[in-house]
């Protein structure tokens, strides 16, 4: 799979093996990156809300607006992609297209500290040019 181009694999069913079990997956797309960006923003918003209980409503509203409209630079997005959160999210996105109903929270059963690097490498492979281009942008800066 790793030697094939995105065009070569786009129409094929791909299979990866995690913890001794084969899973059918889909190639990641720019739409998956857009969903990841939304996910990161929602996680930041959730973190803010969990610590901002004592703030007045005006301050909260301003902060929520700032977090929601924040543009994530390519560097920040690329850094998040290689994190545990990013690997987990993109693995889920690749799996859920072929296995609807699969929950993001279930990825902890597949990704752990023992196989993180291996799964991260697989995720980057199925990300094709989309993820690699973002990472190249980060490296240029």
Phi and psi in degrees as a GROMACS rama.xvg file:
@    title "Ramachandran Plot"
@    xaxis  label "Phi"
@    yaxis  label "Psi"
@TYPE xy
-63.7114  -28.4761  UNK-2
-83.9466  -10.7184  UNK-3
-87.2534  150.41  UNK-4
-80.723  166.932  UNK-5
-58.8234  -40.1427  UNK-6
-63.7892  -36.4608  UNK-7
-66.08  -38.4077  UNK-8
-95.5742  -12.6083  UNK-9
-57.0817  -37.5536  UNK-10
-92.8661  -4.27995  UNK-11
-97.8113  154.518  UNK-12
-79.8717  129.789  UNK-13
-104.629  146.225  UNK-14
-129.429  135.545  UNK-15
-123.48  156.291  UNK-16
-113.869  122.438  UNK-17
-128.387  124.799  UNK-18
52.3721  40.3958  UNK-19
81.8618  4.25102  UNK-20
-121.342  137.686  UNK-21
-85.934  137.661  UNK-22
-128.839  134.83  UNK-23
-83.0807  133.962  UNK-24
-132.283  170.014  UNK-25
-117.16  153.803  UNK-26
-67.6725  141.834  UNK-27
-77.2538  149.677  UNK-28
-127.327  177.405  UNK-29
-63.4845  -28.9406  UNK-30
-63.7006  -35.5233  UNK-31
-66.3212  -37.6251  UNK-32
-64.1557  -41.1675  UNK-33
-63.2402  -41.1833  UNK-34
-65.5701  -35.8535  UNK-35
-64.6291  -41.2662  UNK-36
-61.1363  -43.3627  UNK-37
-62.2075  -41.1893  UNK-38
-61.7341  -45.6315  UNK-39
-61.0216  -43.9134  UNK-40
-62.7809  -41.5874  UNK-41
-67.3536  -35.0442  UNK-42
-66.4532  -40.6435  UNK-43
-63.8603  -40.2744  UNK-44
-64.3043  -44.6288  UNK-45
-61.8988  -41.4016  UNK-46
-62.3836  -45.455  UNK-47
-58.6002  -48.4114  UNK-48
-63.094  -30.7299  UNK-49
-71.4446  -24.0824  UNK-50
-107.622  -4.09473  UNK-51
-104.553  24.7348  UNK-52
-61.5549  -30.4997  UNK-53
-88.0215  -7.09385  UNK-54
-75.6085  151.651  UNK-55
-71.5335  160.756  UNK-56
-64.0162  -32.6838  UNK-57
-66.2955  -45.4317  UNK-58
-63.3355  -42.6055  UNK-59
-60.4309  -46.5269  UNK-60
-61.1156  -41.7102  UNK-61
-64.3238  -42.6683  UNK-62
-66.3627  -40.8005  UNK-63
-62.2485  -43.0128  UNK-64
-62.943  -41.0325  UNK-65
-65.434  -44.4783  UNK-66
-65.4799  -42.3509  UNK-67
-67.0099  -34.1361  UNK-68
-95.8715  -1.52148  UNK-69
-60.1579  133.801  UNK-70
-90.7429  125.661  UNK-71
-87.19  117.242  UNK-72
-63.3612  155.732  UNK-73
-53.8288  -39.2632  UNK-74
-62.2553  -43.7943  UNK-75
-66.8194  -40.4781  UNK-76
-65.4518  -43.7518  UNK-77
-63.2267  -40.285  UNK-78
-63.6174  -42.9999  UNK-79
-64.2351  -34.6686  UNK-80
-60.9025  -36.7218  UNK-81
-86.9697  0.373414  UNK-82
-80.3843  171.634  UNK-83
-57.8349  -43.1753  UNK-84
-59.7185  -46.2088  UNK-85
-64.958  -45.8436  UNK-86
-60.7242  -45.6861  UNK-87
-60.4334  -46.3069  UNK-88
-63.475  -49.305  UNK-89
-69.4573  -33.5721  UNK-90
-62.2755  -45.4538  UNK-91
-58.9315  -46.1547  UNK-92
-61.3125  -38.7771  UNK-93
-69.5608  -34.7106  UNK-94
-80.7666  -40.4326  UNK-95
-66.518  -24.7727  UNK-96
-66.0201  -31.332  UNK-97
-98.6448  -17.0763  UNK-98
-132.809  71.8629  UNK-99
-55.4688  146.718  UNK-100
95.0848  -12.9699  UNK-101
-66.5724  134.031  UNK-102
-99.0051  144.043  UNK-103
-55.0055  -38.881  UNK-104
-63.5191  -18.2724  UNK-105
-79.2163  -9.89841  UNK-106
-67.6127  -22.8567  UNK-107
-62.2291  -21.8071  UNK-108
-76.3033  -21.1432  UNK-109
-102.157  -35.1939  UNK-110
-111.812  124.423  UNK-111
-140.879  -176.408  UNK-112
-64.8279  -26.7001  UNK-113
-73.179  -31.7759  UNK-114
-118.722  10.8573  UNK-115
-55.9272  -49.6586  UNK-116
-61.8871  -42.9283  UNK-117
-62.0115  -46.3114  UNK-118
-66.8399  -39.7547  UNK-119
-60.2425  -41.7516  UNK-120
-63.2904  -42.0503  UNK-121
-62.4646  -44.7612  UNK-122
-61.3306  -42.454  UNK-123
-65.5069  -34.5088  UNK-124
-65.6149  -40.4303  UNK-125
-80.3234  -11.7814  UNK-126
-75.8593  -13.9117  UNK-127
54.4667  -145.157  UNK-128
-69.8906  -26.9919  UNK-129
-57.8215  -55.928  UNK-130
-70.8883  -39.7155  UNK-131
-61.979  -37.9924  UNK-132
-64.8913  -40.2878  UNK-133
-63.6683  -41.3847  UNK-134
-67.1026  -36.9755  UNK-135
-63.4828  -39.8187  UNK-136
-59.726  -40.7379  UNK-137
-63.7981  -43.1665  UNK-138
-65.6916  -30.4368  UNK-139
-66.72  -27.5698  UNK-140
